[in-house]
Amino acid sequence: MEITIQGRKIGLQHPTYFIADIAANHDGSLQRAVELIRLAKEAGADAAKFQNFQAPKIVSDYGFRSLDGQIGHQAAWTKSVVEVYAEASIPFEWTPTLKEACEEFDIHYFSSPYDYDAIEMLDPYVPAYKAGSSLISWPQAILRMAEFGKPVMIATGDSDMADVERTMEMLLAVNRQVVLMQCNTNYTAAEGNYDHLHLNVLKTYAERWPNVILGLSDHTQSAAPVVGAVALGARVIERHFTDSNERDGPDHKFALNPQNWAHMVAEVRILERALGSAEKFVAENEKETYIVQRHCLRAARQIKAGEVFSEDMLEVLRPATPGALMAWDIPQVLGRKAAADLPYGKDIRPEDLA
C-alpha cells in the first residue's frame, strides 16, 4: 500500500514522511509563521502544518467554565480556555500566504481543520487532510474530509479501539487513502509521558488494517519513540515544531526545536538504511570478515601422507579460507587417509583426503 501526496510517495518502501506541526507556535504573527516554515524545511521536514479552528466552534466557554477548574495541560494556562484558543487561532486570510511560503521553501502545506467551515476553506490549498485526535469523537467531520478524495491522516489519541474501529469503518467506505496514526495526547512535556506512548498499538493497527499506512503523531521530544515507530512500520511522523522551547504559549514546551528536529530526522534516516532486507545472507561488507572470523578444520600437527585422520589431528581455527572443510565436516574426515604431507596449521580441504 502506498499513497502519494503532492508527488511524494508514502509507504513501507519509501522514506518516512515528516510533518512539522507549527500549530499555535506562530504566536499570532504571520511573519513568524512564515519563518517557522523556513526553519522546518531546513530541519528536514517534508510538510509544515498549521491548525485552523475558530474558538467558538471548537470549545464551549460555558462547558469549560462549568468544569471544576482547568485540568490537564490547561491547568497551567493563566487565561480561560476560550481566550487561549482565540489567541492561537489562525485567520483564514493567512492561508494563501502560508501556502505561498511553503511553495517558496519547497515544503508541503497542511492544516488540520476543526470545523466544517475550515474543511471547506482548506480544500483548494491542501494536498491531504490531517484530522486531529479530538475529531475521532466527531467522525462525521473526518468523513467530510474524506469525501474530497484526498489522503486523510487520522491521529488516534484520547481514544480506544472502539473509537478507532467506528471511524475507520466510516472512513474506508468512502476513501482508501488513509494514514492511521498512534497518538498519546498529553501536552505537558512530562518525562513520564514516555510510559504512555504504547507504540505496540502500531502492531495492532497493522494486523487489523494491513492495507493502511501507519504513522505516529507524537508530543514527546526524544528521537527514540520516532525511531521505534518507524521500525514498527510507521512511515508518517508528526510532531510539533518551534524555534524555541522557552517561548510562552500552549505548544512551545513539548515541541521540537530545529536542532532536535534535525537530529530526529537524521536518526530515522540511519534506521531506514539499517532496516535493509528481511532475507538472511552474508552482507557485502562482511565478505572479508567472513574469512577472518570464521573457523575451519586445520592440521593440529604435521601429518604424513597416508596417515589416517583421528580427532587429535584436527583443530578448528580461524581463518576459514574459501574451500576449506568446516567443523560440521569432521565426520567425513575421520578414518580417511591424508593424500599428501600436510604442514602444521594447514587448512584441510577435500583434495587433502585420499
N, C-alpha and C positions, 0 to 999 in steps of 0.2 A: 504494500500500500504506500502510495506517495501522493502528496498534493503539491500544487505549485502556487506560490504567492509572488506575483509580480516578476515572473520568470525564474524565481528561485525554487528549486525542487526541495521538498522536505520529506524525509523518510529514513528508514533504517540504513540505507546505503548512501546517505548524503550527510554532509556536515551539519552539526547541531545549529539550530536557528535561535539567535539570542534577541530577546525583546527587552529593551531598556524602558521601564515604566517611569516616566518623568512625573506622571500623576500631578500631585499638588505642589511639587517642588519648584514650580515656576514662581511661587510666592507673589502671584498677582502681576507679574511683569512679562509682557510678551517678548521683550528683548532678552530677558533672562531665559525664557523658554527656548528661544532660538539658539542661544549659546549652549544650553544643555543638549540640544540636538547635535550640535557640532562636537561637543565633548563625548557624547555617546558613540558617535561614529568613530572618533579617534580611539576610543577604548575597545572597539571591536564589536559593537552591537550591529545587528542586522536591521533592527527596527527601533524607532523611537515611538513610544506610546504615551498617550495622554488619557484623560478621563473626562467625558462630557456628561455632566449632571447639573441639574438645577435644584438648589436646596429645597424648595417647596415640593419638588416632585420625587425626592429620594428619601427625605426624612420628615417625620411628623414632629413638629415642635411640641405639640400637646403630648404626644406619646413619650418623648424623651423627658419632658419636664415631669411626667407622671411617674417615671421610674424613681427608685429610692437613691437619687444622686447619680452622677455619671460613673459608669463602671468600665472595666476592661481598660484598654489603652486610652479611652476617652476620659478616664479619671484624672489624667494629668493635664487635661485641657483647662485653660483658665476662662474660656468663653463657652457659651452654650453650644450644643451640637449643631444647631441650625446656623449659628453665626460662623462656626468653623467651616461648615460645608459651603456657606455662601462665599466666604473669602477664598476657598480653594477651588471654586468652580471656574471653568474656562468659558468666556463668552463665545457663543457660536461664531461670532465675527472673526475670531482669531484663526479659524480653521483654514481658510485659503493661505494665510501667511505661513502657518505651521507646515502645511503641505508643500508649499514652495521651498521652504527652508530645507525640508527633508530631501527634496529633489536636488537642491543645490549641493547638499553634502552627501548625496548618493546613499541614502538610507531610507528604508520603508517607513511610511507614516501610518500609524494606527491610533485609534482612540476607542476606549471602552464606553459605550453608551449606557445610560442608566434610566432612560425613559423612551417612550415611543417617538417623541419629537427628535431626540438625539439620534435614534436609529435611522430615521428618515433623512435627517440633515447630513449624516456622515456618508451615506451611500455613494455620492459622486467622488468622495475623497479617499476611501479606504479600500485596499485590495482584499481585506478579510475582516471579519468581525471577531472581537475578543469580548467574551462575557465574563464579568467579574463574578466572584463566588456568590455574592448575595443574590444574584439573579437565578440561582438554582432553586430559590424559593419563589420565583416568578418565571416559570418555564415558558409561559406564553411570550414573554419578551425575547427569550432566546430563539424561540420558534420564528418570531418575526424577523430576526436577523437572518436565520437560515433560509428564509423564503427569498432572499436576494440572490441565492445561488452561489455565494462566495464561501470560501473556507470559514469555518466557525471554530473558535477556540473556547473551551469552557474550563474555568477553574472550579475546583470542587471542594473548596474549604467550607467549614461550617456545615457539613452535610454527612449523611450516612448513605449506605448502599442503596436504600430505597429511593432516596432523593436522586441519586445518580441514575438508577435504572429508569425512573419516571422521565427524567429529562432526555436521556439517550433514546428511549423509545419514541418520544415525540419528535426529537431532532432527526434521527436516522430515517424517519418516514418521509422526510422531505429533502434531506441533504446528507450525502455520504462523506463529504469533505470535513471531517471532524478531527480536532486535536483535543484529546481528553487529558486534563492536567491535574495531577495530585497537588493539593494545596493545604497548608495549615494557616488559618487566618488569625494569627496573633501578631499584633503590630507593636509589641512592647520592646523589641530588641533584646529580650531577656535571654541569658545564656541557656536557661532551661528549655527554651523552645526546641532545641535540637532533639529532645526526648519525645517530641510530639509530631515529628515530620512524617513518620511512617512511610518511608519510601517504598516499602514492600507492597504497598497498595498498588503500585505500578504493575506488579506481577498479577494481581487480581484483575486489573483492568485489561492487561494483555491477554489473559486467558478468556475473559468474558467477551471482549471485543477485539479479536485478533486482527481485524482489518481497519483499526483506527490508529492514528498517530498518537503517541503518548507524549506528555510534557510535564513540566514542573513549574508551578507558579509559587515562588518562594519568598519568604520575608526574613530569612536569616542572612548572615554575611560570610560565613566560611565557604570556601570553594568546595569543601568535601561533599556536602549534600548534592551539589550540582553534578560533580564528577560521578558520584554514586548513582544518581538518577540516569545519567547518560549510559552508564554501564548496564543499567536495568532496562534500557530501551527507549528512554525519553529522547526526543530529538527537537523539542522546543523548550526553551528555558526563558522564563520571565522573572525579572527581579526589578525592584525599584532602583532608581538612579538619581544621584545628586552630585553636586560638586563639592559639598562639604557636609559632614555629619554634625557639625557644630551649629548649623543654622536653626532658627526656630521654625516650627511647622510640623504638621502631623506625620509627615512621611520621611523627614530627613534622617532621623536617628537610625532606622533599620535599613535605609537604602545603601547601595554600594557607591563609593566614590570612584572616580575614574581609575585610580591605581588598583583598587581591589577588583573592579570590573575586568580590567585588562588581565590581571592575574588569573581570574576565574576562566576567562576565555582561553588563555594560554594552557591552563591545566587540562581543560577539556580537549583542546586540540592534540595534546600529548596523548590523552587517553584514546582518542579516536584512532591515532596511529597505532597505539599498543593493542587495541582490541583484535585487529587482524582477522585471521581465518579460524573457522571452527574445526578445521582438519588438523590432525597432529602429524607433523613431519619435521625433518631436520631443517631448520631455517637457514636461509642463505648465509647469514652471518655466523653460523655455527660450523661451517664446513671445516675450518681448521681445528677448532676445539673438539670436533667430532673425532679427530685423530689423537690429539694430545691428551684428552681427558678420559677416553675410554680404555678399557683393559682388554688384552688379548692373551693367547697362550704363547709362552716363551720357554726356551730351554733353561732348566734350573741348573744345569751344569753342561760341560762339554759332552756331546753324545756322539758315539761312533756309529758309522754306517752299519746296519744290521741289528743294532740293539733294539730290544722290544720295549716299547714305551710303558712305563709304570707311573703312578701318580707323583712319586718323588722326583721324577724327571721333568715335571711341568710346573711353571709358575704363571700366575695371572697378573700381568703387569701392564702399565701404560708404557708407551703409546700403543694404540691399536692401529697398526699400519693397514691400509686397504688390502684385502685379500687374505689377511691372517685369520687363523681359526680362533673362535671365541670360547668363552668359558662353557657355554652350552654345547660345545663340540667335543668336550672331554671324553664322553663315552665312545665316540668314533675314533679317538686316538689311542686309547688304552688297548694294549695287545697287538698293535701294529708295529712294524719294524721301521727304523729310520732309513730313508732312501739314500742318505749321504751323511757325511760328517757334519754336525751342527755345532757351531760355537756357542759358548755360554751366553745366554741372553737373546739368542736369535728368535725372531717370531716364528711360530710353527705354521706352515702353510700346507695345503692339500698335497702339493708336489713333494713335500718332505716325507710323506708316508709311502712306504713300499707296498 
